[in-house]
């Protein structure tokens, strides 16, 4: 059983007219969570997938995730964002907005079969279409997608 958490951001890319970026969180057996950066190209396929952080939850919690676990995840995601050298400029404002958006969703209510898209508004129209195509593809494969947004400060 996997819990997929996809965070789509409007971060600047080396080629913003064709790329969208996000973070994929996979909850696997034994409480292991791996966070990966993904870049979607112009046709909505995954162009690049980078392992950024491995996070362990208490395996005894099974599918349940506590608020404390979630706060730990946010802290590690923040550290992962600010420490990686991948040419993408993650400003403190972007990171704060990512965290703000995540905190508006009660993670405890997410089931293993649900993909949750916690997205900042993507101003570039082509990027937004890419993301929508990606989400549509996930929904057609049986995932339930929920969305929430926040405005950039």
ZAMARGU-4260 file (C-alpha; in steps of 0.2 Angstrom, whole numbers, plus 5000, padded with zeros to 4 digits):
<rodrens>
0) 5000/5000/5000 | 5007/5017/4995 | 5002/5034/5001 | 5007/5046/4987 | 5008/5065/4992
5) 5012/5076/4977 | 5016/5094/4980 | 5016/5104/4964 | 5025/5121/4965 | 5027/5136/4954
10) 5046/5136/4956 | 5057/5144/4942 | 5064/5131/4931 | 5079/5132/4919 | 5065/5131/4905
15) 5049/5137/4914 | 5039/5136/4897 | 5040/5117/4897 | 5044/5111/4914 | 5034/5109/4930
20) 5041/5103/4947 | 5034/5094/4962 | 5038/5082/4976 | 5032/5065/4977 | 5031/5057/4994
25) 5029/5038/4994 | 5024/5029/5010 | 5029/5011/5009 | 5028/4996/5021 | 5037/4997/5038
30) 5034/5015/5039 | 5047/5021/5027 | 5044/5036/5017 | 5054/5042/5002 | 5053/5060/4996
35) 5058/5063/4978 | 5058/5078/4967 | 5050/5076/4950 | 5051/5087/4935 | 5037/5085/4922
40) 5040/5089/4904 | 5029/5097/4891 | 5019/5081/4887 | 5016/5078/4906 | 5028/5063/4908
45) 5041/5062/4921 | 5057/5070/4915 | 5067/5068/4930 | 5065/5059/4947 | 5078/5063/4961
50) 5078/5055/4978 | 5079/5069/4990 | 5075/5062/5007 | 5071/5046/5016 | 5060/5048/5031
55) 5055/5034/5044 | 5038/5034/5053 | 5034/5022/5067 | 5030/5005/5058 | 5017/5001/5071
60) 5006/5016/5066 | 5002/5006/5050 | 4993/5018/5038 | 4990/5031/5052 | 5001/5046/5052
65) 5001/5057/5067 | 5003/5076/5068 | 5020/5074/5075 | 5026/5063/5061 | 5019/5076/5049
70) 5028/5090/5057 | 5044/5079/5056 | 5041/5076/5038 | 5039/5095/5035 | 5055/5099/5044
75) 5065/5086/5034 | 5057/5092/5017 | 5062/5110/5021 | 5080/5104/5025 | 5080/5094/5009
80) 5074/5109/4999 | 5086/5121/5005 | 5101/5110/5005 | 5100/5102/4987 | 5111/5109/4973
85) 5100/5106/4958 | 5100/5123/4950 | 5082/5127/4956 | 5080/5142/4967 | 5069/5138/4981
90) 5066/5155/4989 | 5061/5155/5008 | 5044/5162/5002 | 5041/5147/4991 | 5046/5135/5004
95) 5035/5144/5017 | 5020/5143/5005 | 5023/5125/5002 | 5022/5122/5021 | 5007/5133/5023
100) 4998/5124/5010 | 5002/5107/5017 | 4996/5112/5034 | 4979/5116/5028 | 4976/5098/5025
105) 4973/5085/5038 | 4985/5072/5034 | 4978/5059/5046 | 4962/5058/5035 | 4972/5052/5020
110) 4971/5034/5015 | 4984/5023/5007 | 4973/5024/4991 | 4972/5043/4990 | 4984/5054/4980
115) 4983/5072/4987 | 4989/5086/4976 | 4993/5101/4987 | 4997/5114/4974 | 5003/5132/4974
120) 4995/5141/4959 | 5006/5138/4943 | 5005/5155/4934 | 5012/5148/4918 | 4998/5141/4908
125) 5008/5127/4900 | 5014/5121/4917 | 4996/5121/4923 | 4991/5110/4908 | 5005/5098/4911
130) 5000/5096/4930 | 4982/5094/4925 | 4986/5080/4912 | 4997/5072/4925 | 4983/5072/4938
135) 4970/5066/4925 | 4981/5051/4921 | 4983/5047/4940 | 4964/5048/4941 | 4961/5037/4926
140) 4972/5024/4935 | 4961/5023/4950 | 4968/5037/4962 | 4957/5049/4970 | 4964/5066/4969
145) 4961/5081/4981 | 4967/5098/4979 | 4970/5114/4989 | 4979/5130/4985 | 4987/5145/4993
150) 4991/5162/4986 | 5009/5167/4984 | 5013/5181/4997
</rodrens>
